Amino acid sequence: MRTTNLRLSSLLLQKTTSRSYASQATTARINRKVDYEKTPVLYKTEKAARTAYGLGSESSLEWQNYTQAVCSAMHHAMKVDDNVVLFGEDVAFGGVFRCSKGLADEFGTARVFNTPLTEQGIAGFGIGCAAAGMKPIAEIQFADYVFPAFDQIVNEAAKFRYREGATGQHCGGLVLRMPCGSVGHGALYHSQSPEALFAHVPGVRVVMPRSPSQAKGMLISSILQCNDPVIFMEPKTLYRAAEEFVPRDGFNLPLDKAEVLKEGKDLTVISYGQPLYLCSEATQTLEKEMKGLSVELIDLRAIYPWDRETVLKSVNKTGRAVVVHESMLNAGVGAEMAASIQEGAFLRLEAPVARVAGWDVHAGLIFEKYNVPDIVRIYDAMKRTLNY
């Protein structure tokens, strides 16, 4: 009996000190739902948006959600450059998420048109258009569907500029847009976030904007300014949830720079896409509990090539780092970042680099919400790193 009690106590202690997941109870203190109306990650006032983008009072702003911002970016690109075309499954009807709503009506079916259900064909057609001097926006309806196009992306698009050498030819302007990530009920084929696979391919850029304004600025840069094909990943759970003030006119954001969203001195938290909102919530909770604690929060934005300089500068200052992403842990973006941090900030590290990520399993329908990081898992990782 005593042995049984000891084993039970040990199991209870393990569960208390190392949570595998937590559900969002209505009375939860930490693991609550993100309040997108109050989060500091979004620019909820005109002043905040103008300050962030260096805009004067004469510049117009619009209140937009993520979907509207993506549509606005494509509208701007098509307006200023007749070589921009948009195609994919159902895009002429506005797309399943309405990101291309109204574009076919304004620009015509020669520039906005539907394709057959063939991701390999969509990517291959895009590569050919870009090679001919056009600027194609190829929509993959869900990131989960992109795998048949992998050969075209890896062996054609990514190698194109390298193969052409001194001729100057490239297939820049090709943007492969794809909704990605979990929404809680996507299950096996509508919940994946495959950014790490593309981050292993030299010759492409991989980005994941966190917000409407970031999506607009980065998408315009991807279409009109980049000489490399861009894998443009859009967290679909943010399409309707994330709303903020966005510059009305076209503007550009860099495709290779991280952004420090909140400065701090004790711990660096690095993330991108939707988990940034969870990191912000965890940070606010922990800073209230630990008086004087100051956490630095970084939005990676560009997953490949990624901004090592900004990340290493921060970790060399704080001495501690936590990396958070939704895709699976093994060989994920966090693994590369952890390796780079130990190479570039080893003597300043006060604790091992912590990673919070999706588990190394497929996302079954009823278990999907337990597969991705939540606020408690991030909070626990931050606390362990600080107490190491």
Disulfide bonds with the S-S distance in Angstrom:
none
